[in-house]
Amino acid sequence: MSEGATCKPYRFQKDAPMRTYDFTPLYRASVGFDRMANLLDRAMTADTATTYPPYNIEKLGENDYRISIAVAGFTDADLSIEARENQLILTARKADADDQRTYLHRGIATRAFEKSFQLADHVSVTGATHADGMLHIDLVREVPEALKPRRIEIARGASAPALEGTSETVEV
């Protein structure tokens, strides 16, 4: 740097390109974490199209959840819900109608979309309702008994062998 030069602070530039990250080294160093790597990839490639349609995710109880999605203008026949491999996929396609109307302003969006939600392990869809322009999808988390935490009682005053095959005992 020359004597009279000053260092300019970095400022965010409006048209600067987005920075991307390469997670390939994670794939090579991990075994059995494919789902985690896919989640990272999906999070890094999110774009503005993910904001349509607007939605809410509510926790109704300890294991009960609801996804509410604004789908005004769509009928039940236009909507499709599919659950597969810990993923919930909502697809909406407006049937082509021979609409001869002329719109002076068209502000109600009825464009086709596909919205997917990543579900946690042991979460399943229990039902869906569509009324007043809102689609409600109910979910429940059902953790198997084998995976639930369990309390193990500690016996008092009982003696147990320290090692198998030995006669030594340890007082607990």
N, C-alpha and C positions, 0 to 999 in steps of 0.2 A: 504494500500500500504506500502511496506517496504521502509526503508530509502533510499536505493540506487537504487530503481526501478524508471524507467521513464515511462511516458505514451506515447505510440506510437500513432501517428496521424492515423486516419482512411484513408485507401486508397481503391480505387475502385478495387475490385478483378474481374478478367476477367470471371471466372466461377461462380461468386456469383449468387444465384437465384434472379429472379425479384421479387420485392415486389408487393403484390396484396392488394387491398383495398376492403373492404366489404361495399357496399352502402345499405345494407338491412335496416338500421335505417331510411334512407331517404324515403324508400317506406312506412314505417309505419307512418311517420310524415307528409306525404303530400297526398293531395287529388287532383286529376286532373292533376298531374305533371308526369304521366306515361311516356310520350314522353321524358321529360327531363331526367328521370332516365334511360331510355333505351339508350339515347345518351351517358350518362356517362359510362354505362356498355360497350357500343360498343367502346368508346374511350380507355377504360382501357384494353380491350382484343385485341387491334390491334396488328397484327403481321407483319412479313416481307413480307408475301404473298400479302399484300395490295399495294406493289410497282409495281406489274405486272398487266396489261400493263401500261406503262407510259402514263400520261395524263396531259392536261392543262385545267384550267378553266379561261375563259376570260369574262370581262365585256365589252360588245359592246356598250351599251347605258345606259340610266338611269334605264330602266327596262328590258334590253335584255342581255342575257348571252349565252355563248357557251362552251360546254365541247368537247375538241378534244382529241381523244384516238388513240394511235398508235396500229393498228391492221394489220400489214403487214403479208401477207400469208393467211388471212381469206377472204372468199368471202361473198357476201350478204347473201347467204343461210346458212353460218356458224354462222351468228350473229343474236341475238335476243335482242330487247329492250322492256322493260315492265315498265310502270309507275303505281304505286299503293301506296296509303296512304302516300303521301309525300316522296316516295322513288322511285328512278330510278334504275332499275336493268338491267345491260348489261351482257348477257351470250354469250360465244363463245365456240363452239364445232366443231373441225375439223372433217370433214367426213372421216371415215376410208377408205383409198385408198390402194389397193393392190400394194404398191410401192416396186418394186424389186430393187431399187437403193441401192448402197453401198456408204455411206457417209464417206469421209476421215475426214471431219470436219463438224459438224452441229451446227452452231451458231445462226440460225434464229429460234427463239422460236415460235412454233405454238401449244403450250399446251393449253388445255381447261382452261377457267377461268370464274369466275363470279365476276363482279365488281358492287358495289352498291354505290349510292350517296344519301345522305339525302337532300331532297329539303325543302326549307323554305315554310311557308304557302303562298298560292296564287301563287305558281310558277308552270307553266305547260309546257309540251314539245310541241313545235310548229312544229318540223320536224327534220329529220336526213338525212345526206348525207354521202356516202362512196366513196372515190376516192383516188388514189395514196397511199394506205396503211393507210389512216387516216379516222377515223369515226368522223364526226362532229354532235353533238346533240345540237339543238337550243332550248333555254328556254326563257320564258317571265314571268315576274311578273305582275299579274293583280290584284291590290288591289281594292276591291269593294268600291263603292262611300261611303257607310255607315262607312267604316273604315278609309277613308282618313281624314287627319286633315282639319278642316274648320275654317275659320276666322269668328268671331262673332263681329258684329258691336256694338259699344257702343253709345247709343243715348245721345245727349247733352240736358240738361235743362228740360228734361221730368220728371214729378213726377210720382212715382209709389207707390202703397200701401206697407207699411213696412211688414205687415202681412196680410194674407188673412182674410177677415171678419172684419177688423178694418178700421176705417176711417182715421187713421194717415197716412200721406204721408211723403216720404223721397225725398229730392232733390238730384238728381244725378249730 
